[in-house]
Amino acid sequence: MSTQQIKLEQLGWNPWFDGLLALQGQPLESAARVAAVDREQLLLMNSTGLFRARLSGSYLHHNRRPEAFPCVGDWVCVEKGPQDEVGLIHSLLDRRTSLQRKAVGSAGEAQMIAANLDYVIIVQSCHFDFNLNRLERYLVMVMQGGAEPVILLTKTDLIEPGQLAELRSRIDNAGIVAPVLTLSTITGQGIDELKQLLVPGKTYCFVGSSGVGKSTLINALAGGSRLATQTVSASGEGRHTTVRRELLLLDNGALVIDNPGMREFGILDAADGMASGFSDITGHAAQCRYRDCSHTSEPGCAVLAALATGEINQAHYDNFLKLQSESAFYQLSHAEKRKKDRDFGKFIKSVKKDLVRE
């Protein structure tokens, strides 16, 4: 599908964003969606096509934290005249949903992966990559951000049917209720089922480790071409090799965000995601004697009782405690960092006042 002369609704716009735009007093013509982020420039798409833009000086001055900067899938308000080669971004519309992780090597910083997603498709290979703990980690962060998770097991041609059934059984026994699809790009099994999931105007983000087949799969869905970057090349701008994440408009009208493989997926403040991702454990937790039960040693703990009878799997329980601890550590680190930011801001203001007195 060409990105020329299409409606914003085909790019994922809906009445929820109309309200946000009205609050900012901006016309509909100023709205554009982020297709890619390339250092100091962003690739945007709107009803006129694809173009590049940069953040205004005012935006950079008022927004310092990493999560405040536009990421792939965001909607922004941009100013661009007919003769301008590069647009100027003045504001970011609130995110309806998001996917983020703890920044690699950081104690309390968040890294935005993508925004305004309808579904996040968690891809794991049946052959070597399947890891239940990692799958639960992804599920927690997807549900924390508000999108719908879908599990996709790829490379089914490399294992026997009985092995595939065993993997699905492990997912069921962990209390995971997200839909599970299976697929092989070699035999074609499962591709039609995946295509039926991709609805025009909806946004899908594929996440998973390197080597699980995400790029091969997305290229197949895109008809063997990267439509967004292909359009940019045709306009004479060329492709920036540093672009990592891309929003692609498929021929059937669905929007797909491609992601590089992620070796680390650190948990942030994920209380809501924990409740949804470990519903079997949180369901038992509601029956605990103490409201602040840590589910580790307290008398009258319904979670430990279910663990003893085998209703809750030991590995599932261990991963729950690990992710819960990780989330609590992030909350503490984030609070400490915000306090340091506030203290530094007060220091700067006091220095300015002293300079004025002099």
HELIX and SHEET records of a PDB file:
HELIX    1   1 LEU A    8  LEU A   11  5                                   4    
HELIX    2   2 PRO A   15  GLN A   24  1                                  10    
HELIX    3   3 LEU A   28  SER A   30  5                                   3    
HELIX    4   4 GLY A   57  HIS A   62  1                                   6    
HELIX    5   5 PRO A   66  ALA A   68  5                                   3    
HELIX    6   6 LEU A  132  GLY A  145  1                                  14    
HELIX    7   7 THR A  156  LEU A  158  5                                   3    
HELIX    8   8 PRO A  161  ASN A  173  1                                  13    
HELIX    9   9 ILE A  191  LEU A  197  1                                   7    
HELIX   10  10 LYS A  214  LEU A  221  1                                   8    
HELIX   11  11 LEU A  227  ALA A  234  1                                   8    
HELIX   12  12 ALA A  271  GLY A  277  1                                   7    
HELIX   13  13 SER A  279  ALA A  285  1                                   7    
HELIX   14  14 ALA A  302  THR A  309  1                                   8    
HELIX   15  15 GLN A  314  ARG A  357  1                                  44    
SHEET    1   A 6 ALA A  31  ASP A  38  0                                        
SHEET    2   A 6 GLN A  41  ASN A  46 -1                                        
SHEET    3   A 6 GLY A  49  LEU A  55 -1                                        
SHEET    4   A 6 VAL A  86  LEU A  92  1                                        
SHEET    5   A 6 TRP A  75  GLU A  79 -1                                        
SHEET    6   A 6 ALA A  31  ASP A  38 -1                                        
SHEET    1   B 2 SER A  98  LYS A 102  0                                        
SHEET    2   B 2 ALA A 110  ALA A 115 -1                                        
SHEET    1   C 6 VAL A 180  THR A 182  0                                        
SHEET    2   C 6 GLU A 148  THR A 154  1                                        
SHEET    3   C 6 TYR A 119  SER A 125  1                                        
SHEET    4   C 6 THR A 203  VAL A 207  1                                        
SHEET    5   C 6 LEU A 255  ASP A 258  1                                        
SHEET    6   C 6 GLU A 246  LEU A 249 -1                                        
END                                                                             
